[in-house]
Amino acid sequence: MKQDTKIVTAGRKPEFTQGVVNPSVTRASTVVFNTVDEMNNALKNRHNNTMLYGRRGTTTSFAFSDAMTELEGGAGCALYPSGTAAITNAIISFVESGDHILMVDSAYEPTRDYCDKILAKMGVETTYYDPLIGAGIESLIKENTRIVFLESPGSITMEVQDVPTISKIAHQHGCIVMLDNTWGAGINFKPFEYGVDISVQAATKYIVGHSDVMLGTATAVEKYWPQLRDNSYLMGQCTSPDDLYLALRGIRTIGVRLKQHQESALKVANWLKTRPEVDTILHPAFDSCPGHEFFKRDFKGSNGLFSFTLNCGNRAALTEFLDSLTHFKMGYSWGGFESLVLGITSVDSIRSATKWTAEFPLIRLHIGLEDVDDLIEDLAQGFEKFNAKL
Ligand SMILES: Cc1ncc(COP(=O)(O)O)c(C=O)c1O
């Protein structure tokens, strides 16, 4: 089955949908049984899409997990109330005091904070590594290294990683390979085809796609699925069926949305390339983006999120640019239908294994589903205001 067909059919098993197109929103804490047999049967089949108790899920969450597993691959998908909860719970499910993990230097900032502030307190040591390390990862693996964590492309600076090479070496040393696959969304990057063991997503972004739900997913291969699933349960992780319904609705249009985000973002990035104020386009589909060769080799497409650096400017000019924009609002998220912008004067505070050498500010854009010419016009007038402040 081709991907666009899967997007439409995934998770729509009759036992979840009961004869209509979408599964209903099944809100439940208590599931009731009339006989001891019924209850025992539910207990026995609790890992097999049978309702036992609300926290273990209802038909709405079963449908969503099933859909994610079909789209991303793997043996099962655990659900969390945010992408951050998915990342932290996936890691904690596989480490104990005395262990060591390798974390990519370009990780989402709260992932880094979790390593530094929570894992460290528990006696789990983190070493950060250059996202472009490739086979060099081997020299950082220690006896007690349990997890090699990747995020590709990296947050803000967009480095694309050589996932299969890193995974192969990590496996030779018995490490678990985890990936923050939010940018690839399980649509443009298929993690399990490249050696990943556990793929985590902030479904908050493109899966939900409408900026109205916080949600996280962790999909695992057979070998690690039972441990991930049982730990999620033990940590009390559960998600609202209303949110899951919206996320399932988001999935149905992710194929066409991503294609449009991609087309518009490429047009904006190509226009930016012609601007005298722009230094480097950090869009994985551009050869100026570190790791572009891995994007070309491993990804099926791109989306609306990319960054670029400036070759001039200061804080005041950047502020003027950002304040003047109409269609681009400032926001820490991405993946919804709307355009967003972030201005960053220094990346240094969120890097430790690599040095950020750009002298001038970096701007991250999320290109939404507005008419792309309106977006370009907005940026053009922003540059006029920017230049007036130099
Ligand atoms: C790459 C990436 N991973 C994880 C997250 C965390 O997701 P959430 O905000 O749902 O916790 C984000 C959020 O911005 C992100 O950009």
The ligand as an SDF file (V2000), in Angstrom:
LIG
                    3D

 16 16  0  0  0  0  0  0  0  0999 V2000
   12.2270   18.6290   17.7730 C   0  0  0  0  0  0  0  0  0  0  0  0
   11.2810   18.7190   18.9320 C   0  0  0  0  0  0  0  0  0  0  0  0
   11.1850   17.6780   19.7440 N   0  0  0  0  0  0  0  0  0  0  0  0
   10.3740   17.6970   20.8100 C   0  0  0  0  0  0  0  0  0  0  0  0
    9.5960   18.8000   21.1020 C   0  0  0  0  0  0  0  0  0  0  0  0
    8.7530   18.7890   22.3300 C   0  0  0  0  0  0  0  0  0  0  0  0
    7.3990   18.6720   22.0570 O   0  0  0  0  0  0  0  0  0  0  0  0
    6.2910   19.1690   23.0800 P   0  0  0  0  0  0  0  0  0  0  0  0
    6.2710   20.6560   22.9930 O   0  0  0  0  0  0  0  0  0  0  0  0
    5.0500   18.4880   22.6080 O   0  0  0  0  0  0  0  0  0  0  0  0
    6.7010   18.7330   24.4400 O   0  0  0  0  0  0  0  0  0  0  0  0
    9.6560   19.9100   20.2690 C   0  0  0  0  0  0  0  0  0  0  0  0
    8.8430   21.1080   20.5530 C   0  0  0  0  0  0  0  0  0  0  0  0
    9.0730   22.1910   20.0500 O   0  0  0  0  0  0  0  0  0  0  0  0
   10.5390   19.8840   19.1580 C   0  0  0  0  0  0  0  0  0  0  0  0
   10.6810   20.9430   18.3380 O   0  0  0  0  0  0  0  0  0  0  0  0
  1  2  1  0
  2  3  1  0
  2 15  2  0
  3  4  2  0
  4  5  1  0
  5  6  1  0
  5 12  2  0
  6  7  1  0
  7  8  1  0
  8  9  2  0
  8 10  1  0
  8 11  1  0
 12 13  1  0
 12 15  1  0
 13 14  2  0
 15 16  1  0
M  END
$$$$
